[in-house]
Amino acid sequence: MIRAMSTITPTLAKGLPHEQAERQACSLPRRNAVWAEHRQNGGHGMPIRPENRARYPKDWKLRSRFIRTIRAKNHCEWCGCENYQPHPVTGSKVVLTTAHVYDDRPEASDFLNLAALCQRCHNAHDSKSRHANRRANKERESGQLMLAPLK
């Protein structure tokens, strides 16, 4: 709890509403628990949330490793940066992840739907769906239906 409370102060300093700061602080322990379990189980690739684990194929780790190491040869399939090396644009260490490109459902794990992407490319690819999910969650939490989309 001390850890979560310390995250509220910087968030409030950024000028976010108090409710949003509390929501971010409350989600931090859950995020930390998912990452702790991920590190305990070997810690390769991105962690899968426990509620989504059953939706992935049983051989997901093998598929993911094959896509990243064999097919992509440890390079991002979109921008070409090398795994575990500094990114040419951001300078941060590249850690390749396996992304669902055309169909983002975990069940859609055909090799043609998967790509080895660096964090920058993966975040750029997922940004539209993440934004839509954030908006849908905001609507659901407010308890009111939106008549027109927010711009």
C-alpha positions in Angstrom: 0.0 0.0 0.0 2.9 2.4 0.7 4.1 1.8 -2.8 0.8 2.6 -4.4 0.3 5.8 -2.3 3.7 7.1 -3.4 2.5 7.0 -7.0 -0.4 9.3 -6.3 1.7 12.3 -5.5 3.5 12.5 -8.9 0.3 11.8 -10.7 -1.5 14.6 -9.0 1.4 16.9 -9.6 0.8 16.4 -13.4 -2.6 17.9 -13.0 -4.7 14.8 -13.3 -8.1 14.7 -11.5 -8.0 13.1 -8.1 -10.3 10.2 -9.2 -8.0 9.4 -12.2 -4.9 9.5 -9.9 -6.6 7.1 -7.5 -7.6 4.7 -10.3 -4.0 4.7 -11.6 -2.7 4.0 -8.0 -5.2 1.2 -7.5 -4.2 -0.5 -10.7 -0.5 -0.4 -9.9 -0.6 -3.3 -7.3 -2.4 -5.5 -9.8 0.1 -4.6 -12.5 3.0 -5.3 -10.2 1.4 -8.7 -9.2 1.1 -9.7 -12.9 4.8 -8.8 -13.5 5.9 -10.5 -10.3 4.2 -13.7 -11.4 5.7 -13.3 -14.8 9.3 -12.9 -13.5 8.7 -15.9 -11.2 7.7 -18.1 -14.2 10.8 -17.4 -16.3 10.2 -13.8 -17.3 10.5 -14.0 -21.1 8.3 -11.9 -23.4 5.3 -10.0 -22.2 3.2 -11.3 -19.3 -0.3 -12.6 -20.0 -3.0 -11.5 -17.6 -4.4 -14.4 -15.6 -8.0 -13.8 -16.8 -6.8 -14.1 -20.5 -4.4 -17.0 -20.1 -7.0 -19.6 -21.0 -7.7 -17.8 -24.3 -4.1 -18.3 -25.6 -3.1 -21.6 -27.2 -1.3 -24.1 -25.0 1.9 -23.7 -27.1 1.9 -19.9 -27.0 5.4 -19.6 -25.5 6.8 -21.8 -28.3 4.9 -19.9 -31.0 6.1 -16.6 -29.5 9.7 -17.7 -29.3 9.6 -19.1 -32.8 8.3 -15.8 -34.2 10.9 -13.7 -32.4 14.0 -15.8 -32.8 13.6 -18.0 -35.9 11.3 -16.1 -38.3 12.3 -12.6 -37.3 15.9 -13.5 -36.5 15.9 -11.4 -33.3 14.9 -8.2 -35.3 11.7 -6.1 -35.2 9.8 -7.2 -38.3 8.6 -3.6 -39.0 11.6 -1.3 -38.2 14.4 -3.8 -38.2 16.0 -2.9 -34.8 17.9 -5.7 -33.1 16.7 -7.5 -29.9 18.5 -6.5 -26.7 20.3 -3.7 -28.4 19.7 0.1 -28.0 16.8 1.2 -30.2 18.1 3.5 -33.1 15.4 6.1 -32.4 14.6 6.0 -28.7 17.9 4.6 -27.4 16.1 2.3 -25.0 16.9 -1.4 -24.8 14.8 -3.3 -27.4 12.8 -6.3 -26.1 10.9 -8.0 -28.9 7.3 -9.0 -28.2 4.9 -11.0 -30.3 2.0 -8.9 -31.5 -1.4 -9.9 -33.0 -1.4 -7.8 -36.2 -4.7 -8.3 -38.0 -7.0 -9.9 -35.4 -6.1 -8.9 -31.8 -8.0 -11.7 -30.1 -5.6 -14.1 -28.3 -7.4 -17.1 -30.0 -6.2 -15.8 -33.4 -2.7 -17.1 -33.1 -1.9 -18.2 -36.6 1.6 -17.5 -37.7 0.4 -15.0 -40.4 -1.4 -13.0 -37.7 1.7 -12.7 -35.5 4.7 -10.4 -35.8 7.9 -9.8 -33.7 7.8 -6.1 -32.8 9.9 -3.8 -30.7 8.1 -1.8 -28.0 7.9 1.3 -30.2 6.2 -0.5 -33.1 4.0 -2.6 -30.8 2.8 0.5 -28.9 2.1 2.3 -32.2 0.2 -0.6 -33.5 -1.9 -1.0 -30.4 -2.5 2.7 -29.7 -5.9 3.0 -31.6 -7.4 -0.1 -29.8 -6.0 1.0 -26.5 -7.6 4.5 -26.9 -10.9 2.9 -27.8 -10.8 0.6 -24.8 -9.9 3.5 -22.5 -12.9 5.4 -23.8 -15.2 2.4 -23.4 -14.0 1.8 -19.9 -14.5 5.5 -19.1 -18.1 5.3 -20.4 -18.8 2.1 -18.4 -17.4 3.5 -15.2 -19.3 6.7 -15.5 -22.6 4.8 -15.6 -23.9 7.1 -18.4 -24.3 6.4 -22.1 -22.5 8.7 -24.4 -24.8 10.1 -27.2 -22.1 11.4 -29.3 -18.4 10.4 -29.5 -16.0 12.5 -27.6 -13.4 14.3 -29.7 
